[in-house]
Amino acid sequence: MAEVKIKRGESVDKAMRRLKKKMDKEGVMREIRAHRHFEKPSEKRRRKAARARLRAF
């Protein structure tokens, strides 16, 4: 779980930006979106293969 402590004199907006950056780096939001709906195993394999093809280039 991502955690950010607000430093003395730091604005909340700046702390939120740090939290969002940290969550993006850890892939938290991507994982939440992926689990939002059920995905059939065949769809998972198809998506994984497509991602592998993109990386191969």
C-alpha positions in Angstrom: 0.0 0.0 0.0 1.3 3.4 -1.0 1.9 5.8 1.8 3.1 9.4 1.8 3.8 11.4 4.9 3.2 15.2 4.6 6.4 17.1 5.4 6.4 20.2 7.6 5.2 23.2 5.5 4.3 21.0 2.5 1.0 21.7 0.8 -1.6 18.9 0.5 -1.6 19.3 -3.3 2.1 18.6 -3.5 1.7 15.5 -1.2 -1.2 14.3 -3.4 1.0 14.6 -6.5 3.7 12.5 -4.8 1.1 9.9 -3.8 -0.3 9.7 -7.4 3.3 9.4 -8.8 4.1 6.6 -6.3 0.9 4.7 -7.0 1.5 5.0 -10.8 5.0 3.6 -10.3 3.7 0.6 -8.3 0.9 0.0 -10.8 -1.9 0.2 -8.2 -4.4 1.9 -10.4 -3.8 -0.4 -13.3 -4.4 -3.4 -11.1 -7.6 -1.9 -9.7 -8.9 -1.2 -13.3 -8.0 -4.7 -14.3 -10.1 -6.2 -11.5 -13.1 -4.0 -12.0 -14.8 -6.6 -14.2 -14.3 -10.3 -14.6 -12.0 -11.3 -17.4 -12.3 -14.7 -19.0 -9.0 -16.7 -19.1 -9.1 -16.7 -22.9 -9.3 -12.9 -22.9 -6.4 -12.7 -20.4 -4.3 -14.9 -22.7 -5.2 -12.8 -25.8 -4.3 -9.6 -24.0 -1.1 -11.0 -22.7 -0.1 -12.2 -26.2 -0.9 -8.8 -27.7 1.3 -7.1 -25.1 4.1 -9.5 -25.8 3.9 -8.8 -29.6 4.1 -5.0 -28.9 7.2 -5.5 -26.8 8.9 -7.7 -29.4 9.3 -4.7 -31.8 
